[in-house]
Amino acid sequence: MARIVVALGGNALQADPKDISAQGQYDSARLTAHTIVKLIKQGHQVIIAHGNGPQVGQIISTYETAARSDGNPVMPLPECGSMSQGYIGYHLQQAIGDEMAKNGIDKSIATVVTQVVVDGSDPAFKNPTKPIGSFYSKEEAEGLVRDYGYVMKEDAGRGYRRVVPSPMPKKIVEDDIIRTLIQAGHVVISCGGGGVPVIQDEDGLKGVAAVIDKDLASEKLAELVDSDILMILTTVEKVSINYKKPNQRDLDSMTVPECERYIGEGQFAPGSMLPKVQAAMMFAKSRPGRRVIITSLERAEDAIEGRTGTVITM
């Protein structure tokens, strides 16, 4: 049996993009719990990481709306990220805990609100690209730049949105806690939304307004816990080249050199499949014998057994 870090994509936490209610997201968590518990029931040790895009966007938009209507302060992005970790973790803890109980699995589950160290000199801080929060008119955007120092960019004709840096993860702050919980046999949820990005200086840790890619953070987590497999769950069953073209080809496997070649050809979309493949390459190179599986939530059990998915190895 294997130690597996499962990186859950946004669809695992919000199956219906139009349903942003707490109940809708909890219902999605319950569906996700079936897949997670199947892996646990097979005897695998599962550690969970997850995205938070819709959820943290909802939190930010709520504070921005309150600021426009009655002058309440806008909550800083690190605090919004930590809030999303807490309430997504609550949904997953409850859903997975209930599903384990139904299956006679006597394990505890806990969420670790996770901080991830980034480098303050990361080039990403000079080129914010990650859109978050609500859409605004040009005049509203100019006001946010003036009042809060936001960087605002026009987004595909839909209005202006705040953009923030997306730096590379360097170190997971709560590493000892995560390892201790895993060694004690508990199911652990961590690195939600890529973790809260923090910078280490002479005064300690300081949260920064940035978003870490959750697949790259999941790779760091997988190395930290000495995982055998990094499983990245997304909306597609397999990685494809020539995606959505007449000559699309779904891939059963890739080696790191093949990944590099396909990246050079521009086969993988930035912000979508590209960071998943980059994370896969990093993990496959980190130790001989490690592998990455990219597949859909619905086919995760089949993928572990080699019946589907794309497997990336050195």
N, C-alpha and C positions, 0 to 999 in steps of 0.2 A: 504494500500500500504506500501511497505517496503523500508528501507534504505539498499542498497546493495553495498558492495565493490566487484567489479569484478576484479579478477586477471587474466590477459591475458597471456597465454603461448606463446612460440616462434612461434608456427604455426599461431597464430592470426596476427602476424606481418611479417611473411615470409612464405607464404603458400608453395612455391616451394623452397626447400633448395638449389637448384642449381642457383636460380635467386637472386643474391645479389645486383642487381641494385636498385637505388633509385626508379625508376618507378615500379619495381616489388614489392618492399616493400610498396609503396604507394597504389598499387592495392590491396594488402593484407589488408591494413588498411581500404580501402573502403568496402571490404567484411565484415570485423569485425564491421564496423560502422552500418551495417544493423541490426546486433544482438543487439548492445548496444542501438540503438534508439528504437527498438521494446520494450525493457524494460522501457525506458523513456516514451514512448507513453502510456504504460499501467499505468503510474502514479508513478512508482518507482523512488526513488532518487538514482542515480547511481554515484558512485565514482570509478575511474579507476586506477588500478596499472598494471604494465606490466613487462615482462622480457626484456632482452637486449642482450642475449648471442650471436646470430649471428652478431648483429650490433656492439657491443663493440669489438668483435673479429676482425671484418673488420677494425675498426678504428685503433686498436693496430697493426694489420698486416701491414697496410699502413705506419704507422710511423716506424715500424721495417724495412720494405723494404727500405724506404727512408734513414734510418740510415746506412744500409749496402751499398747502392749505392753511396751516396754523403756525408755521415757523418752528416746529420741532427740529432739533438738530438731526442731521443725517448721521446714521451709525457708520463708523469706519468699516472698511472692507474686511480687515482681519476679524473683527467682532462678528460681522455677518457670516463669514466662513465658519467660525466656530459654532455659531447658532445652528447652521445647517448640519454640521457634523452631529450635533446633539440630537436634533429631532429626526434626522434620517436614521441615526443609530438606534433611537428609541423604536421607530417603526420596524427596523430589521431585527432588533433584539426580541421584540414581542412576537413577530411573525415566525422567526426561525425557532425561538424558544417553544412556541406552541406546537410547531410542526415536529420538533424533536420529541416533545412529550407524547404526541400522538403515535410516534414510531418507536416508543420505548427507549429512547436514547437519553441517558442520564448525564447530560453535560450542561455546564453553565455557559452563558454568553455575555460578553461585555464590550462596550464601546470605549475606545481610548481617544479622547479629543487630542489630535496629533498636531504638533508643530514640526515644520520641516525647514531646516536651515538653507538659505540661499545666499549667494555671493552678492554683496552690495555693488560690486563692479561688473556684474553680469551685463553683457551688451543689451539684453532685453529691456533693461531699465531706460535705455536711451531710445527705444523704439517700441512703445506700447502698442500691442496689436489685438489684445483679447477684449472683445466687446462684452459689457455687462450692463444690467439694469434696463431702464425704460428707454423708449424713443422720445426725442424732443424736437421741437422746432429749432430753427437756427437761432432765433432770439432767446429761447429758453436755454439752449446750449451755451450761448455766450454768457448768460447770467451765471451758469454753473461754473464756467471757467473763471469768471470774475470772483464769485463768492467762495468757491471751494478749491480752486486750482486744478479742477479736473482737466484731463485731456479728452477732447470730444472729436469724433470723426463721423462724417456722413456714412450711412450704412445702406447701400444698395437702393437708394431712392426712397427709403422708408422713414427717413429722419436722421437725427444725430444721436449717437450713443457714446457713453463713456467707454474709453479703452484703457486697459491697464497692462503692465508688463507680464510676461510669462517666463520667468527665469527657470533655470535648471535646478532640480533638487540636489542638495549635497549631503545632508545628514538628517536622520529622523531623531528628534530630541528625546522622545519617550522610548528609545530603543530597549533599554533594560526592562521597563515595565511590560512592553509587548512580549519580549522573550520569556519573561517570568510567567506570564499568564499562559502562554503557549506550552511551556514546559510542564505546567501544572495540569494540562489537558483541557483547558477552556477554549471555547471558540471566541476569536478576537476579531473585532471590527476596528479598523484604523485607517489613517491616511485619507479620510473622507474629503472628496473634492480636491485631492492632491495634497491635503494638509494645509494648515495655516502657515503661510510663508513668513519666516522671521529672519532677521539679520543678527549675527552675534557681534557685539562690540565690547569695549572695555566696561560698560555698565551692565552688560548682560544681553538678554534677548529682547528684540523690538520687532513687533509686527509691522509688515509693510503692505501697501496697497498693490497687490499682485495676485495672480492666479497661477498655480503650478499645474501643469498637465497631469491628470490623474493616472494615466498609463505610465508615465515616467516615474511618478512617485510610487506606483505599485511595483515597478521594477526594483526601486531602492528597497522597498519593504521585502520583496521576495529574496533579495540578496541578504538582507538583515537576518531573516529567520531561517536562512539556509534551505530554501524551498527547492523541491525537485522540479516543480512545474509552475510556470506562470500562465494562468488561463485568463485571457482577455475576452470578455463577453460583450458582444456588440449586436448590431441589427442584421448582420449578414452571416450566412453559414460558413463561408470560406472567403479568404482574401482573393481578389481578382486582379488580373491585369487587363488593360483595355476596357475598363469598367464602363458598363452601359453602352458599349459600342458593338457593332455586329460581330466583331471577332473577340468578344470577351472570353477570357479563359479563367476558370476557377482553379485555384492551386491547392493540391493536396499537401504539398510540403515546399519549403524553401530552406536553403542554406544561407548563412550570413553573406557569402559572396554574391549569391543570387539576389538577396535583398538589396545589397549595395548597387547592383546593376539596375534593378528596377527603379530604385530611387533616383539614380542618375538619369533614367529615361523619363522621369516625372510621372510614374505610374500611380503614385499614391497621393491623395489630396491632403494638403496641409490642414491641420486642425481636425482631421477625420481619421483616415487610415494611416497617414504618414507617422504620427507619433506612436501609434500602436506597433508598427513595424520597427521603428527606431528603438522602442522599449524592448521589443523581442530580440533584436540584435544585441543589445547591451546585456540582457540576461543570458542569452545563449553563449556569449563570449566570456561570461564571468567565471564559469567553472565547467570543466569537461562533463558531459552527460546531462547537462540541464537542457530543458526544452520548453518551448512556448507553444500554446495552442490558442489560436484565434478562431472563435466560432460564435454562434448565436446562443442566447440564454436557453432557448428551447432545445437545442441539440447538445448541451454541455455533457450530459451523461454519455451519449453516443460518442462524443469527441474524445472523452477520457479513455474509452474502450477502442479507439482507433477507427471508428466507422465513419467519421466525418471531420470537418474542421481543417484548418491549415496548421501544420506543425512546422515550427522554425527551430533549426538546430545549427550548431557550428559547422 
